[in-house]
Amino acid sequence: MSALAQHQQVAAGCAAPDQSAPIPASVDLTKETVITGVVTVDGVVVSGAYVRLLDSSGEFTAEVVTSPEGVFRFFAAPGNWTLRALARAGEGSTEVTATTGQNDVAVSLAD
């Protein structure tokens, strides 16, 4: 196997779950909290943006990369969270008070 093929195989195995995929059927939204949303700039979705989940004290909790459709998803506890997105197109943040179930949010970037 060539070095390039090995690199591609490793890179493919290290990727985060597809952020655009439906929430798995095994997730019980009556008991779990999911924060999901889309990153946009001027109304256009931003793929490849880094989205960070910060707790109520501003501490880093998790990070994902948006899907080609600009979608991200976090499994979190109910409470107050900050979502901070960064991409070549700009950066932005939004606050969310997440409750049990699916919490849909949008993060708009400013350049």
N, CA, C and O atoms as a printed pandas DataFrame, in Angstrom:
     atom_number atom_name residue_name chain_id  residue_number  x_coord  y_coord  z_coord
0              1         N          MET        A               1    0.852   -1.173    0.000
1              2        CA          MET        A               1    0.000    0.000    0.000
2              3         C          MET        A               1    0.895    1.233    0.000
3              4         O          MET        A               1    1.860    1.311    0.761
4              5         N          SER        A               2    0.568    2.192   -0.859
5              6        CA          SER        A               2    1.368    3.413   -0.943
6              7         C          SER        A               2    1.175    4.266    0.315
7              8         O          SER        A               2    0.213    4.091    1.063
8              9         N          ALA        A               3    2.117    5.191    0.528
9             10        CA          ALA        A               3    2.011    6.089    1.688
10            11         C          ALA        A               3    0.741    6.930    1.593
11            12         O          ALA        A               3    0.086    7.175    2.606
12            13         N          LEU        A               4    0.383    7.378    0.373
13            14        CA          LEU        A               4   -0.833    8.170    0.198
14            15         C          LEU        A               4   -2.066    7.357    0.561
15            16         O          LEU        A               4   -2.955    7.856    1.251
16            17         N          ALA        A               5   -2.130    6.115    0.106
17            18        CA          ALA        A               5   -3.282    5.255    0.410
18            19         C          ALA        A               5   -3.379    5.009    1.912
19            20         O          ALA        A               5   -4.478    5.000    2.468
20            21         N          GLN        A               6   -2.237    4.810    2.573
21            22        CA          GLN        A               6   -2.250    4.611    4.028
22            23         C          GLN        A               6   -2.761    5.858    4.731
23            24         O          GLN        A               6   -3.558    5.765    5.665
24            25         N          HIS        A               7   -2.307    7.022    4.288
25            26        CA          HIS        A               7   -2.753    8.286    4.890
26            27         C          HIS        A               7   -4.262    8.459    4.717
27            28         O          HIS        A               7   -4.958    8.846    5.655
28            29         N          GLN        A               8   -4.762    8.174    3.516
29            30        CA          GLN        A               8   -6.193    8.318    3.265
30            31         C          GLN        A               8   -6.996    7.356    4.122
31            32         O          GLN        A               8   -8.065    7.710    4.618
32            33         N          GLN        A               9   -6.487    6.132    4.301
33            34        CA          GLN        A               9   -7.189    5.142    5.124
34            35         C          GLN        A               9   -7.233    5.606    6.579
35            36         O          GLN        A               9   -8.277    5.517    7.225
36            37         N          VAL        A              10   -6.110    6.101    7.099
37            38        CA          VAL        A              10   -6.071    6.585    8.480
38            39         C          VAL        A              10   -6.978    7.789    8.637
39            40         O          VAL        A              10   -7.741    7.868    9.599
40            41         N          ALA        A              11   -6.906    8.733    7.697
41            42        CA          ALA        A              11   -7.734    9.939    7.775
42            43         C          ALA        A              11   -9.210    9.572    7.766
43            44         O          ALA        A              11   -9.995   10.159    8.510
44            45         N          ALA        A              12   -9.598    8.615    6.938
45            46        CA          ALA        A              12  -10.999    8.209    6.873
46            47         C          ALA        A              12  -11.449    7.591    8.184
47            48         O          ALA        A              12  -12.603    7.761    8.577
48            49         N          GLY        A              13  -10.562    6.875    8.873
49            50        CA          GLY        A              13  -10.909    6.215   10.124
50            51         C          GLY        A              13  -10.962    7.141   11.312
51            52         O          GLY        A              13  -11.495    6.771   12.359
52            53         N          CYS        A              14  -10.420    8.342   11.177
53            54        CA          CYS        A              14  -10.343    9.280   12.298
54            55         C          CYS        A              14  -11.440   10.331   12.275
55            56         O          CYS        A              14  -11.517   11.165   13.177
56            57         N          ALA        A              15  -12.268   10.301   11.279
57            58        CA          ALA        A              15  -13.268   11.358   11.132
58            59         C          ALA        A              15  -14.359   11.253   12.192
59            60         O          ALA        A              15  -14.670   10.164   12.674
60            61         N          ALA        A              16  -14.935   12.398   12.548
61            62        CA          ALA        A              16  -16.075   12.430   13.464
62            63         C          ALA        A              16  -17.297   11.889   12.722
63            64         O          ALA        A              16  -17.307   11.851   11.492
64            65         N          PRO        A              17  -18.314   11.475   13.451
65            66        CA          PRO        A              17  -19.535   11.001   12.787
66            67         C          PRO        A              17  -20.097   12.071   11.863
67            68         O          PRO        A              17  -19.924   13.267   12.097
68            69         N          ASP        A              18  -20.765   11.627   10.824
69            70        CA          ASP        A              18  -21.380   12.539    9.866
70            71         C          ASP        A              18  -22.389   13.419   10.594
71            72         O          ASP        A              18  -23.387   12.931   11.123
72            73         N          GLN        A              19  -22.118   14.719   10.614
73            74        CA          GLN        A              19  -22.965   15.658   11.343
74            75         C          GLN        A              19  -24.344   15.811   10.712
75            76         O          GLN        A              19  -25.288   16.225   11.385
76            77         N          SER        A              20  -24.473   15.479    9.417
77            78        CA          SER        A              20  -25.756   15.617    8.723
78            79         C          SER        A              20  -26.638   14.393    8.839
79            80         O          SER        A              20  -27.820   14.443    8.497
80            81         N          ALA        A              21  -26.080   13.296    9.318
81            82        CA          ALA        A              21  -26.867   12.063    9.424
82            83         C          ALA        A              21  -27.994   12.259   10.426
83            84         O          ALA        A              21  -27.849   13.028   11.376
84            85         N          PRO        A              22  -29.109   11.577   10.229
85            86        CA          PRO        A              22  -30.202   11.678   11.210
86            87         C          PRO        A              22  -29.726   11.229   12.591
87            88         O          PRO        A              22  -28.802   10.425   12.710
88            89         N          ILE        A              23  -30.362   11.754   13.619
89            90        CA          ILE        A              23  -30.045   11.315   14.977
90            91         C          ILE        A              23  -30.363    9.824   15.057
91            92         O          ILE        A              23  -31.449    9.403   14.660
92            93         N          PRO        A              24  -29.425    9.019   15.566
93            94        CA          PRO        A              24  -29.662    7.569   15.621
94            95         C          PRO        A              24  -30.952    7.219   16.365
95            96         O          PRO        A              24  -31.320    7.878   17.337
96            97         N          ALA        A              25  -31.620    6.187   15.898
97            98        CA          ALA        A              25  -32.881    5.747   16.505
98            99         C          ALA        A              25  -32.694    5.347   17.962
99           100         O          ALA        A              25  -33.649    5.374   18.738
100          101         N          SER        A              26  -31.478    4.978   18.341
101          102        CA          SER        A              26  -31.214    4.564   19.721
102          103         C          SER        A              26  -31.192    5.734   20.701
103          104         O          SER        A              26  -31.188    5.521   21.913
104          105         N          VAL        A              27  -31.177    6.967   20.192
105          106        CA          VAL        A              27  -31.169    8.147   21.062
106          107         C          VAL        A              27  -32.594    8.444   21.499
107          108         O          VAL        A              27  -33.477    8.679   20.675
108          109         N          ASP        A              28  -32.801    8.431   22.809
109          110        CA          ASP        A              28  -34.123    8.695   23.384
110          111         C          ASP        A              28  -34.219   10.183   23.717
111          112         O          ASP        A              28  -33.700   10.633   24.739
112          113         N          LEU        A              29  -34.887   10.944   22.845
113          114        CA          LEU        A              29  -34.975   12.392   23.028
114          115         C          LEU        A              29  -35.876   12.799   24.187
115          116         O          LEU        A              29  -35.978   13.988   24.491
116          117         N          THR        A              30  -36.525   11.851   24.834
117          118        CA          THR        A              30  -37.272   12.178   26.047
118          119         C          THR        A              30  -36.346   12.170   27.264
119          120         O          THR        A              30  -36.729   12.614   28.347
120          121         N          LYS        A              31  -35.111   11.655   27.075
121          122        CA          LYS        A              31  -34.156   11.572   28.181
122          123         C          LYS        A              31  -32.821   12.248   27.889
123          124         O          LYS        A              31  -32.062   12.548   28.811
124          125         N          GLU        A              32  -32.531   12.489   26.613
125          126        CA          GLU        A              32  -31.236   13.033   26.234
126          127         C          GLU        A              32  -31.378   14.432   25.645
127          128         O          GLU        A              32  -32.448   14.829   25.181
128          129         N          THR        A              33  -30.273   15.164   25.678
129          130        CA          THR        A              33  -30.239   16.529   25.167
130          131         C          THR        A              33  -29.303   16.592   23.972
131          132         O          THR        A              33  -28.135   16.213   24.061
132          133         N          VAL        A              34  -29.828   17.072   22.856
133          134        CA          VAL        A              34  -29.035   17.209   21.634
134          135         C          VAL        A              34  -29.127   18.665   21.173
135          136         O          VAL        A              34  -30.213   19.231   21.052
136          137         N          ILE        A              35  -27.953   19.251   20.919
137          138        CA          ILE        A              35  -27.892   20.600   20.365
138          139         C          ILE        A              35  -27.446   20.431   18.917
139          140         O          ILE        A              35  -26.358   19.922   18.646
140          141         N          THR        A              36  -28.286   20.858   18.007
141          142        CA          THR        A              36  -27.974   20.705   16.590
142          143         C          THR        A              36  -28.274   22.013   15.871
143          144         O          THR        A              36  -29.137   22.786   16.288
144          145         N          GLY        A              37  -27.557   22.243   14.801
145          146        CA          GLY        A              37  -27.806   23.481   14.083
146          147         C          GLY        A              37  -27.006   23.599   12.821
147          148         O          GLY        A              37  -26.430   22.631   12.322
148          149         N          VAL        A              38  -26.983   24.827   12.309
149          150        CA          VAL        A              38  -26.338   25.118   11.035
150          151         C          VAL        A              38  -25.517   26.390   11.179
151          152         O          VAL        A              38  -25.915   27.320   11.881
152          153         N          VAL        A              39  -24.374   26.426   10.512
153          154        CA          VAL        A              39  -23.531   27.617   10.479
154          155         C          VAL        A              39  -23.703   28.268    9.109
155          156         O          VAL        A              39  -23.605   27.605    8.077
156          157         N          THR        A              40  -23.962   29.579    9.116
157          158        CA          THR        A              40  -24.139   30.314    7.860
158          159         C          THR        A              40  -23.358   31.623    7.891
159          160         O          THR        A              40  -22.983   32.122    8.952
160          161         N          VAL        A              41  -23.128   32.157    6.710
161          162        CA          VAL        A              41  -22.614   33.519    6.552
162          163         C          VAL        A              41  -23.422   34.143    5.425
163          164         O          VAL        A              41  -23.456   33.621    4.311
164          165         N          ASP        A              42  -24.060   35.244    5.716
165          166        CA          ASP        A              42  -24.923   35.921    4.743
166          167         C          ASP        A              42  -25.956   34.979    4.138
167          168         O          ASP        A              42  -26.264   35.070    2.950
168          169         N          GLY        A              43  -26.493   34.070    4.960
169          170        CA          GLY        A              43  -27.533   33.149    4.515
170          171         C          GLY        A              43  -27.045   31.927    3.762
171          172         O          GLY        A              43  -27.856   31.101    3.344
172          173         N          VAL        A              44  -25.738   31.790    3.579
173          174        CA          VAL        A              44  -25.170   30.642    2.865
174          175         C          VAL        A              44  -24.523   29.710    3.880
175          176         O          VAL        A              44  -23.779   30.164    4.750
176          177         N          VAL        A              45  -24.800   28.397    3.778
177          178        CA          VAL        A              45  -24.232   27.438    4.727
178          179         C          VAL        A              45  -22.718   27.379    4.584
179          180         O          VAL        A              45  -22.170   27.573    3.499
180          181         N          VAL        A              46  -22.053   27.107    5.705
181          182        CA          VAL        A              46  -20.593   27.053    5.747
182          183         C          VAL        A              46  -20.157   25.644    6.117
183          184         O          VAL        A              46  -20.356   25.199    7.247
184          185         N          SER        A              47  -19.566   24.950    5.162
185          186        CA          SER        A              47  -19.028   23.626    5.458
186          187         C          SER        A              47  -17.611   23.776    5.989
187          188         O          SER        A              47  -16.918   24.740    5.662
188          189         N          GLY        A              48  -17.186   22.834    6.800
189          190        CA          GLY        A              48  -15.827   22.842    7.319
190          191         C          GLY        A              48  -15.560   23.854    8.413
191          192         O          GLY        A              48  -14.403   24.095    8.757
192          193         N          ALA        A              49  -16.603   24.453    8.969
193          194        CA          ALA        A              49  -16.418   25.384   10.084
194          195         C          ALA        A              49  -16.184   24.582   11.363
195          196         O          ALA        A              49  -16.751   23.503   11.537
196          197         N          TYR        A              50  -15.361   25.102   12.240
197          198        CA          TYR        A              50  -15.146   24.489   13.547
198          199         C          TYR        A              50  -16.136   25.096   14.520
199          200         O          TYR        A              50  -16.209   26.317   14.663
200          201         N          VAL        A              51  -16.900   24.241   15.193
201          202        CA          VAL        A              51  -17.887   24.708   16.165
202          203         C          VAL        A              51  -17.486   24.161   17.529
203          204         O          VAL        A              51  -17.332   22.954   17.716
204          205         N          ARG        A              52  -17.324   25.074   18.469
205          206        CA          ARG        A              52  -16.963   24.690   19.842
206          207         C          ARG        A              52  -18.164   24.842   20.754
207          208         O          ARG        A              52  -18.959   25.773   20.625
208          209         N          LEU        A              53  -18.273   23.907   21.672
209          210        CA          LEU        A              53  -19.298   23.933   22.709
210          211         C          LEU        A              53  -18.613   24.349   24.007
211          212         O          LEU        A              53  -17.710   23.667   24.491
212          213         N          LEU        A              54  -19.056   25.483   24.568
213          214        CA          LEU        A              54  -18.495   25.998   25.818
214          215         C          LEU        A              54  -19.562   25.950   26.901
215          216         O          LEU        A              54  -20.725   26.268   26.651
216          217         N          ASP        A              55  -19.165   25.553   28.101
217          218        CA          ASP        A              55  -20.141   25.479   29.192
218          219         C          ASP        A              55  -20.463   26.870   29.729
219          220         O          ASP        A              55  -19.957   27.869   29.218
220          221         N          SER        A              56  -21.304   26.932   30.759
221          222        CA          SER        A              56  -21.783   28.220   31.271
222          223         C          SER        A              56  -20.674   29.100   31.845
223          224         O          SER        A              56  -20.861   30.307   31.993
224          225         N          SER        A              57  -19.519   28.506   32.170
225          226        CA          SER        A              57  -18.394   29.302   32.664
226          227         C          SER        A              57  -17.406   29.636   31.554
227          228         O          SER        A              57  -16.368   30.247   31.807
228          229         N          GLY        A              58  -17.731   29.232   30.314
229          230        CA          GLY        A              58  -16.864   29.528   29.181
230          231         C          GLY        A              58  -15.790   28.491   28.922
231          232         O          GLY        A              58  -14.932   28.682   28.060
232          233         N          GLU        A              59  -15.833   27.389   29.668
233          234        CA          GLU        A              59  -14.839   26.331   29.492
234          235         C          GLU        A              59  -15.147   25.485   28.261
235          236         O          GLU        A              59  -16.301   25.147   27.999
236          237         N          PHE        A              60  -14.100   25.149   27.509
237          238        CA          PHE        A              60  -14.214   24.293   26.337
238          239         C          PHE        A              60  -14.716   22.918   26.748
239          240         O          PHE        A              60  -14.218   22.328   27.707
240          241         N          THR        A              61  -15.717   22.403   26.009
241          242        CA          THR        A              61  -16.277   21.087   26.288
242          243         C          THR        A              61  -16.082   20.136   25.120
243          244         O          THR        A              61  -15.705   18.982   25.320
244          245         N          ALA        A              62  -16.336   20.611   23.891
245          246        CA          ALA        A              62  -16.222   19.745   22.721
246          247         C          ALA        A              62  -16.094   20.602   21.469
247          248         O          ALA        A              62  -16.365   21.803   21.487
248          249         N          GLU        A              63  -15.671   19.953   20.370
249          250        CA          GLU        A              63  -15.567   20.638   19.088
250          251         C          GLU        A              63  -15.884   19.660   17.968
251          252         O          GLU        A              63  -15.476   18.500   18.015
252          253         N          VAL        A              64  -16.614   20.131   16.958
253          254        CA          VAL        A              64  -16.900   19.346   15.759
254          255         C          VAL        A              64  -16.682   20.241   14.541
255          256         O          VAL        A              64  -16.588   21.464   14.652
256          257         N          VAL        A              65  -16.606   19.600   13.384
257          258        CA          VAL        A              65  -16.492   20.308   12.112
258          259         C          VAL        A              65  -17.820   20.151   11.387
259          260         O          VAL        A              65  -18.377   19.054   11.334
260          261         N          THR        A              66  -18.330   21.247   10.829
261          262        CA          THR        A              66  -19.619   21.170   10.147
262          263         C          THR        A              66  -19.534   20.301    8.894
263          264         O          THR        A              66  -18.489   20.183    8.256
264          265         N          SER        A              67  -20.662   19.707    8.576
265          266        CA          SER        A              67  -20.795   18.861    7.391
266          267         C          SER        A              67  -20.799   19.725    6.127
267          268         O          SER        A              67  -20.781   20.952    6.225
268          269         N          PRO        A              68  -20.822   19.108    4.951
269          270        CA          PRO        A              68  -20.940   19.900    3.720
270          271         C          PRO        A              68  -22.195   20.778    3.692
271          272         O          PRO        A              68  -22.240   21.771    2.966
272          273         N          GLU        A              69  -23.211   20.416    4.477
273          274        CA          GLU        A              69  -24.452   21.196    4.560
274          275         C          GLU        A              69  -24.401   22.241    5.671
275          276         O          GLU        A              69  -25.402   22.906    5.939
276          277         N          GLY        A              70  -23.233   22.395    6.329
277          278        CA          GLY        A              70  -23.081   23.362    7.407
278          279         C          GLY        A              70  -23.661   22.924    8.738
279          280         O          GLY        A              70  -23.825   23.746    9.640
280          281         N          VAL        A              71  -23.977   21.633    8.877
281          282        CA          VAL        A              71  -24.660   21.109   10.057
282          283         C          VAL        A              71  -23.659   20.646   11.126
283          284         O          VAL        A              71  -22.600   20.103   10.813
284          285         N          PHE        A              72  -24.019   20.872   12.380
285          286        CA          PHE        A              72  -23.248   20.366   13.519
286          287         C          PHE        A              72  -24.199   19.773   14.544
287          288         O          PHE        A              72  -25.401   20.040   14.520
288          289         N          ARG        A              73  -23.643   18.956   15.455
289          290        CA          ARG        A              73  -24.463   18.320   16.495
290          291         C          ARG        A              73  -23.600   18.019   17.716
291          292         O          ARG        A              73  -22.466   17.553   17.602
292          293         N          PHE        A              74  -24.173   18.300   18.891
293          294        CA          PHE        A              74  -23.541   17.944   20.163
294          295         C          PHE        A              74  -24.548   17.215   21.034
295          296         O          PHE        A              74  -25.732   17.552   21.034
296          297         N          PHE        A              75  -24.092   16.231   21.764
297          298        CA          PHE        A              75  -24.876   15.587   22.809
298          299         C          PHE        A              75  -24.377   16.203   24.102
299          300         O          PHE        A              75  -23.193   16.100   24.422
300          301         N          ALA        A              76  -25.261   16.837   24.844
301          302        CA          ALA        A              76  -24.866   17.611   26.019
302          303         C          ALA        A              76  -25.869   17.412   27.141
303          304         O          ALA        A              76  -26.867   16.707   26.991
304          305         N          ALA        A              77  -25.585   18.043   28.260
305          306        CA          ALA        A              77  -26.519   18.046   29.383
306          307         C          ALA        A              77  -27.425   19.263   29.237
307          308         O          ALA        A              77  -27.043   20.241   28.595
308          309         N          PRO        A              78  -28.603   19.218   29.815
309          310        CA          PRO        A              78  -29.446   20.416   29.814
310          311         C          PRO        A              78  -28.704   21.560   30.520
311          312         O          PRO        A              78  -27.956   21.327   31.470
312          313         N          GLY        A              79  -28.913   22.775   30.056
313          314        CA          GLY        A              79  -28.267   23.923   30.693
314          315         C          GLY        A              79  -27.909   24.993   29.693
315          316         O          GLY        A              79  -28.317   24.955   28.533
316          317         N          ASN        A              80  -27.132   25.958   30.175
317          318        CA          ASN        A              80  -26.715   27.091   29.351
318          319         C          ASN        A              80  -25.378   26.798   28.686
319          320         O          ASN        A              80  -24.415   26.395   29.340
320          321         N          TRP        A              81  -25.336   27.006   27.377
321          322        CA          TRP        A              81  -24.153   26.712   26.574
322          323         C          TRP        A              81  -23.882   27.871   25.621
323          324         O          TRP        A              81  -24.783   28.639   25.284
324          325         N          THR        A              82  -22.635   27.984   25.196
325          326        CA          THR        A              82  -22.252   28.906   24.143
326          327         C          THR        A              82  -21.701   28.080   22.991
327          328         O          THR        A              82  -20.892   27.175   23.194
328          329         N          LEU        A              83  -22.146   28.398   21.784
329          330        CA          LEU        A              83  -21.616   27.782   20.575
330          331         C          LEU        A              83  -20.770   28.830   19.884
331          332         O          LEU        A              83  -21.255   29.927   19.603
332          333         N          ARG        A              84  -19.519   28.518   19.605
333          334        CA          ARG        A              84  -18.618   29.449   18.948
334          335         C          ARG        A              84  -18.111   28.798   17.661
335          336         O          ARG        A              84  -17.514   27.722   17.703
336          337         N          ALA        A              85  -18.346   29.445   16.523
337          338        CA          ALA        A              85  -17.948   28.898   15.227
338          339         C          ALA        A              85  -16.842   29.746   14.616
339          340         O          ALA        A              85  -16.825   30.970   14.746
340          341         N          LEU        A              86  -15.917   29.060   13.945
341          342        CA          LEU        A              86  -14.797   29.725   13.297
342          343         C          LEU        A              86  -14.573   29.077   11.937
343          344         O          LEU        A              86  -14.513   27.852   11.827
344          345         N          ALA        A              87  -14.450   29.898   10.908
345          346        CA          ALA        A              87  -14.185   29.427    9.547
346          347         C          ALA        A              87  -13.437   30.520    8.807
347          348         O          ALA        A              87  -13.300   31.636    9.310
348          349         N          ARG        A              88  -12.956   30.203    7.618
349          350        CA          ARG        A              88  -12.283   31.218    6.806
350          351         C          ARG        A              88  -13.208   32.395    6.526
351          352         O          ARG        A              88  -12.754   33.527    6.358
352          353         N          ALA        A              89  -14.508   32.121    6.476
353          354        CA          ALA        A              89  -15.493   33.161    6.165
354          355         C          ALA        A              89  -15.741   34.112    7.332
355          356         O          ALA        A              89  -16.352   35.163    7.140
356          357         N          GLY        A              90  -15.283   33.770    8.535
357          358        CA          GLY        A              90  -15.492   34.628    9.695
358          359         C          GLY        A              90  -15.710   33.823   10.946
359          360         O          GLY        A              90  -15.403   32.632   10.997
360          361         N          GLU        A              91  -16.242   34.478   11.956
361          362        CA          GLU        A              91  -16.533   33.796   13.213
362          363         C          GLU        A              91  -17.834   34.323   13.784
363          364         O          GLU        A              91  -18.293   35.409   13.430
364          365         N          GLY        A              92  -18.420   33.536   14.673
365          366        CA          GLY        A              92  -19.671   33.937   15.299
366          367         C          GLY        A              92  -19.955   33.072   16.499
367          368         O          GLY        A              92  -19.329   32.029   16.685
368          369         N          SER        A              93  -20.890   33.496   17.308
369          370        CA          SER        A              93  -21.278   32.702   18.468
370          371         C          SER        A              93  -22.744   32.950   18.786
371          372         O          SER        A              93  -23.338   33.944   18.369
372          373         N          THR        A              94  -23.298   32.020   19.529
373          374        CA          THR        A              94  -24.675   32.155   19.986
374          375         C          THR        A              94  -24.816   31.409   21.306
375          376         O          THR        A              94  -24.106   30.440   21.575
376          377         N          GLU        A              95  -25.743   31.881   22.114
377          378        CA          GLU        A              95  -26.049   31.249   23.400
378          379         C          GLU        A              95  -27.270   30.355   23.221
379          380         O          GLU        A              95  -28.165   30.661   22.434
380          381         N          VAL        A              96  -27.297   29.256   23.952
381          382        CA          VAL        A              96  -28.463   28.378   23.918
382          383         C          VAL        A              96  -28.721   27.851   25.327
383          384         O          VAL        A              96  -27.795   27.469   26.043
384          385         N          THR        A              97  -29.981   27.839   25.704
385          386        CA          THR        A              97  -30.398   27.164   26.928
386          387         C          THR        A              97  -31.020   25.851   26.481
387          388         O          THR        A              97  -32.172   25.802   26.048
388          389         N          ALA        A              98  -30.241   24.801   26.594
389          390        CA          ALA        A              98  -30.660   23.498   26.089
390          391         C          ALA        A              98  -31.531   22.779   27.108
391          392         O          ALA        A              98  -31.251   22.777   28.307
392          393         N          THR        A              99  -32.582   22.176   26.602
393          394        CA          THR        A              99  -33.469   21.360   27.416
394          395         C          THR        A              99  -33.439   19.939   26.877
395          396         O          THR        A              99  -32.893   19.695   25.801
396          397         N          THR        A             100  -34.008   19.021   27.599
397          398        CA          THR        A             100  -34.080   17.649   27.130
398          399         C          THR        A             100  -34.785   17.622   25.784
399          400         O          THR        A             100  -35.796   18.298   25.596
400          401         N          GLY        A             101  -34.256   16.843   24.847
401          402        CA          GLY        A             101  -34.805   16.776   23.500
402          403         C          GLY        A             101  -33.846   17.406   22.506
403          404         O          GLY        A             101  -32.670   17.616   22.803
404          405         N          GLN        A             102  -34.357   17.701   21.334
405          406        CA          GLN        A             102  -33.542   18.315   20.286
406          407         C          GLN        A             102  -33.670   19.822   20.348
407          408         O          GLN        A             102  -34.775   20.363   20.329
408          409         N          ASN        A             103  -32.532   20.497   20.422
409          410        CA          ASN        A             103  -32.466   21.952   20.499
410          411         C          ASN        A             103  -31.829   22.465   19.216
411          412         O          ASN        A             103  -30.631   22.280   19.003
412          413         N          ASP        A             104  -32.618   23.108   18.359
413          414        CA          ASP        A             104  -32.132   23.598   17.069
414          415         C          ASP        A             104  -31.676   25.043   17.208
415          416         O          ASP        A             104  -32.392   25.888   17.744
416          417         N          VAL        A             105  -30.460   25.311   16.710
417          418        CA          VAL        A             105  -29.889   26.648   16.781
418          419         C          VAL        A             105  -29.228   26.996   15.450
419          420         O          VAL        A             105  -28.991   26.127   14.611
420          421         N          ALA        A             106  -28.943   28.256   15.280
421          422        CA          ALA        A             106  -28.197   28.717   14.104
422          423         C          ALA        A             106  -27.061   29.593   14.588
423          424         O          ALA        A             106  -27.210   30.349   15.548
424          425         N          VAL        A             107  -25.918   29.487   13.914
425          426        CA          VAL        A             107  -24.789   30.348   14.213
426          427         C          VAL        A             107  -24.448   31.086   12.932
427          428         O          VAL        A             107  -24.140   30.474   11.909
428          429         N          SER        A             108  -24.507   32.415   13.000
429          430        CA          SER        A             108  -24.177   33.249   11.842
430          431         C          SER        A             108  -22.772   33.803   12.022
431          432         O          SER        A             108  -22.407   34.276   13.098
432          433         N          LEU        A             109  -21.995   33.737   10.955
433          434        CA          LEU        A             109  -20.635   34.246   10.991
434          435         C          LEU        A             109  -20.595   35.696   10.515
435          436         O          LEU        A             109  -21.375   36.106    9.655
436          437         N          ALA        A             110  -19.680   36.452   11.086
437          438        CA          ALA        A             110  -19.429   37.816   10.644
438          439         C          ALA        A             110  -17.973   37.857   10.187
439          440         O          ALA        A             110  -17.103   37.254   10.815
440          441         N          ASP        A             111  -17.714   38.564    9.098
441          442        CA          ASP        A             111  -16.315   38.631    8.636
442          443         C          ASP        A             111  -15.598   39.808    9.205
443          444         O          ASP        A             111  -14.418   40.011    8.918
